[in-house]
Amino acid sequence: MDTDRLLKVLIIVCCLPVLSFPWMLGRAPEDGSVELFLWLYPVYVVISAYCEWLCTGARNTLVWILMILMLLTHGAMWMLILL
């Protein structure tokens, strides 16, 4: 498997945690303090994945940086909901 295909598979795999968005929205605090962040979360993941997809092959370092930022965002959203 060449590097471009591997990166594209990793981009798709890194986007999968956003599928838990409805569950996260249901577990959000009732006061609405995190609701804006939760609604922006899937938008950010889609835009980030699109940018990663466009950069694949030409700017692989940027792809890795965006992928790490996306994974950190997933962790931050989970912490926002669970803690």
Buried (B, 14 or more C-beta within 10 A) or exposed (E): EEEEEEBBEBBEEBBEBBEBBEEBBEEBEEEEEBEEBBEEBBEBBEEBBEBBBEBBEEBBEBBBEBBEEBEEBBEEBEEBBEE
